[in-house]
Amino acid sequence: MSQFSLSTVSLPPPSSSSSTSSALQVCNQRIFFRSFGVQDCYRFSSSSSCSKPKVVVTRERGKNGKLINALAKHGINCLELPLIQHMKLPDLDRLCSVLSDTAFDWIIITSPEAGSVFLDAWKAAGTPNVKVGVVGAGTASIFEEVAQSSKQYLDIAFAPSKAIGKVLASELPKHGNKKSTVLYPASAKASSEIEEGLSRRGFEVTRLNTYNTVPVHLVDEMVLEQALSAPVVAVASPSAIRKYWHCECKCNG
C-alpha cells in the first residue's frame, strides 16, 4: 500500500479567477479541497502531458461541468470521477411546507448543495419573501441567477467576515430586542456549531436536515486507474476525500 499523507501548501494569492485554497497531498497527487480555484489547479497540472487528464473532478455526476469548462479554457484536460452522491432526507418534504406556512427573519445556507436544495423547495412553496444569510462567496453564487429575477422575494442580505460557520453564528445581525427566528436547512453531516452559536445569542433556530452526502457504491475501475495517474484531484467534501483514499488503498493493495 502506498503511503498517504496530508499537508498544507502555500498557494498564490486569490485573483478574479482563483480563490485561496488548502491542498492535500496524496502520494504524488495534489488534492484541492473545497474552495479550489482554476489557477490553483493550473499551477500543479501545467507540467503534465497534454494527452492525459490533468485534473480529476469528483463531485456528484452532472455537477462538475462548471469546473470542467473553466479549466478547459486554460487548456486543462479533466477526468470526471464522481465519488459522492446526495440522498434526500425526510426533512426535505417538510421544508416546502415550512416555507409556505412560517415567516423567518433569516434563512441560513452554508453550502452550494444546501442552496440548490433550498431553492427547489422555495420555488415549490411559491417563492415567499425570504432574507438569506450565506457562509461565503461559493454558496452565494448558487443564488446569483435567481436573485437577479427575484430580488423582491429573495434577498441575499448577509455573509460573515470569514467564510466559517462559527463566524457566521457570531456575526448574524439580530432584529432589535425580539427573538429573531432562523431556518437552517442543511446536510445531515453539517456540524451543530451554527445552531448552537446562534442559540447562545438568543436566536430561535429551526434546523432541517434536508439531504445527506454519501459515497457512491460503484466506481468505474478503468476511470479510477486513469485518475490515480493524474497530478491533481479536486474534492469538495470530506466524504469525497475519504472515498478517494479508500479507492487508492484498494488499488495499491
C-alpha positions in Angstrom: 0.0 0.0 0.0 1.4 3.4 -0.9 1.9 6.0 1.8 -0.8 8.5 2.4 -0.1 11.9 3.8 -1.9 15.2 4.3 -0.1 18.5 4.1 -0.9 22.2 3.7 1.0 24.0 1.0 1.3 27.7 0.1 -0.9 28.9 -2.7 -0.8 32.1 -4.8 -2.9 35.0 -3.6 -6.6 34.8 -4.8 -7.4 36.6 -8.0 -10.6 37.1 -10.0 -10.5 33.5 -11.2 -8.9 31.9 -8.3 -9.8 31.6 -4.6 -7.5 30.7 -1.7 -7.4 27.0 -1.1 -5.8 24.4 1.1 -4.2 21.5 -0.7 -3.8 17.9 0.5 -1.1 15.7 -0.8 -1.8 12.0 -1.6 1.3 10.2 -2.9 2.3 12.2 -6.0 -1.0 13.9 -6.4 -2.3 17.3 -5.2 -5.8 17.2 -3.9 -7.6 20.6 -3.7 -10.3 20.8 -1.1 -13.5 22.8 -1.2 -12.5 26.3 -2.4 -10.1 25.3 -5.1 -9.7 27.7 -8.0 -8.8 27.4 -11.6 -5.4 28.9 -11.2 -4.7 26.7 -8.2 -5.4 23.6 -10.3 -3.4 25.1 -13.2 -0.3 25.7 -11.0 0.1 22.0 -10.2 -1.2 20.5 -13.5 0.7 22.6 -16.1 3.7 20.3 -16.3 1.7 17.1 -17.1 1.2 15.6 -20.6 -1.4 17.2 -22.7 -2.8 13.9 -23.8 -3.6 12.7 -20.3 -6.2 14.2 -17.8 -4.5 16.8 -15.6 -7.4 17.3 -13.1 -9.8 14.7 -11.7 -13.1 16.2 -10.7 -15.1 14.3 -8.1 -18.4 16.0 -7.4 -21.8 14.3 -7.9 -22.3 13.3 -11.6 -23.7 16.2 -13.6 -22.3 18.8 -11.2 -18.7 19.0 -12.4 -19.5 20.9 -15.7 -18.7 24.4 -14.4 -15.2 23.5 -13.2 -14.5 21.3 -16.3 -15.4 24.2 -18.6 -13.4 26.8 -16.7 -10.3 24.6 -16.7 -10.8 23.8 -20.4 -10.4 27.5 -21.2 -6.9 27.2 -19.8 -6.1 24.1 -21.9 -6.5 21.8 -18.9 -7.9 18.3 -19.5 -10.3 16.9 -16.9 -11.4 13.5 -16.0 -14.8 13.1 -14.2 -14.8 10.6 -11.4 -17.9 11.0 -9.3 -17.2 9.9 -5.7 -20.2 11.2 -3.9 -24.0 11.4 -4.3 -26.7 13.3 -2.4 -29.6 11.5 -0.8 -32.8 13.3 0.1 -33.9 13.0 3.7 -37.5 13.3 5.2 -36.9 16.9 6.3 -36.8 17.9 2.6 -40.6 17.2 2.4 -41.1 19.5 5.4 -39.0 22.3 4.0 -41.6 23.3 1.4 -44.5 23.4 3.9 -42.4 25.3 6.5 -41.5 27.9 3.9 -45.2 28.3 2.9 -46.6 28.4 6.5 -43.9 30.3 8.5 -42.0 33.5 8.1 -38.4 33.6 9.4 -36.1 36.5 10.0 -33.3 34.6 8.4 -32.7 31.6 6.2 -29.1 30.3 6.7 -27.4 28.5 3.8 -23.9 27.1 4.3 -23.1 25.1 1.2 -23.9 25.1 -2.6 -25.8 21.9 -2.3 -27.9 23.2 0.6 -28.5 26.2 -1.5 -29.7 24.2 -4.5 -32.0 22.1 -2.3 -33.4 25.2 -0.7 -34.1 26.9 -4.0 -36.1 24.0 -5.3 -38.2 24.0 -2.1 -38.6 27.8 -2.2 -39.9 27.7 -5.7 -42.3 24.9 -4.9 -43.5 26.9 -1.9 -44.5 29.8 -4.2 -41.3 32.0 -3.8 -42.2 33.6 -0.5 -40.3 36.6 0.7 -37.1 35.5 2.4 -33.9 37.1 3.7 -30.9 34.8 3.3 -27.5 34.6 5.0 -24.8 32.7 3.3 -21.5 31.4 4.7 -19.3 32.6 1.7 -19.0 33.5 -1.9 -19.2 29.9 -3.2 -22.5 29.4 -1.6 -23.8 32.9 -2.6 -23.0 32.0 -6.3 -25.8 29.4 -6.3 -28.3 32.3 -5.8 -26.9 34.7 -8.4 -29.2 33.8 -11.4 -32.4 33.5 -9.3 -31.6 36.7 -7.3 -31.4 38.8 -10.4 -35.0 37.9 -11.4 -36.5 37.6 -7.9 -34.9 40.5 -5.9 -38.2 41.5 -4.4 -38.6 37.9 -2.9 -35.1 36.6 -2.4 -32.7 38.9 -0.5 -29.1 37.7 -0.1 -28.5 40.0 2.9 -25.6 38.7 4.9 -22.2 37.0 4.6 -19.8 36.8 7.5 -16.3 38.4 7.5 -14.8 35.0 7.3 -16.4 32.0 5.4 -16.7 29.9 8.6 -19.8 28.7 10.3 -18.6 29.8 13.7 -18.1 33.3 12.5 -21.5 33.4 10.8 -23.1 32.4 14.1 -21.3 35.2 15.9 -22.0 37.9 13.4 -25.5 37.3 12.1 -27.5 40.5 12.8 -30.4 40.4 15.2 -33.6 42.3 14.8 -33.9 44.6 17.7 -34.7 43.1 21.1 -37.1 40.5 19.9 -36.2 36.9 19.5 -35.0 36.5 15.9 -36.0 33.4 14.1 -33.7 31.3 11.8 -34.4 28.5 9.4 -31.3 26.4 8.8 -31.8 23.7 6.1 -28.5 21.7 5.9 -26.8 18.4 5.3 -27.2 15.8 8.0 -23.4 15.8 8.2 -23.1 19.6 8.9 -21.9 20.3 12.5 -24.1 21.8 15.1 -21.9 24.9 15.7 -24.1 27.3 13.8 -27.4 26.5 15.6 -25.6 26.3 18.9 -23.8 29.6 18.4 -27.0 31.3 17.3 -29.0 29.8 20.2 -26.5 31.2 22.7 -27.0 34.6 21.2 -30.8 34.3 21.6 -31.9 33.2 18.2 -34.6 30.7 17.8 -33.2 28.2 15.3 -35.2 25.6 13.3 -32.8 23.1 11.6 -33.9 20.8 8.9 -31.6 18.1 7.6 -32.7 18.0 4.0 -30.1 15.8 2.5 -27.0 13.7 3.2 -23.7 13.3 1.3 -22.7 9.7 0.9 -20.0 7.8 -1.2 -21.0 6.3 -4.5 -21.4 2.5 -4.4 -19.5 1.7 -7.6 -16.5 3.4 -9.1 -15.5 2.6 -12.7 -12.2 0.7 -12.4 -10.9 1.9 -15.8 -11.6 5.6 -14.9 -10.1 5.1 -11.5 -6.9 3.8 -13.0 -6.6 7.0 -15.1 -7.5 9.1 -12.1 -4.7 7.7 -10.0 -2.1 8.9 -12.5 -3.4 12.5 -12.8 -1.4 15.2 -11.0 -4.4 17.0 -9.4 -7.6 15.8 -7.8 -10.3 18.3 -6.8 -12.6 17.4 -4.0 -15.4 19.4 -2.4 -16.3 17.4 0.7 -14.7 15.1 3.4 -16.9 12.3 2.0 -15.2 12.6 -1.4 -11.7 12.5 0.0 -12.5 9.5 2.2 -13.9 7.7 -0.8 -10.8 8.6 -2.9 -8.5 7.4 -0.2 -10.4 4.1 0.1 -10.1 3.6 -3.7 -6.4 4.4 -3.7 -5.7 2.0 -0.9 -7.8 -0.7 -2.7 -5.9 -0.3 -6.0 -2.5 -0.4 -4.2 -3.3 -3.4 -2.1 
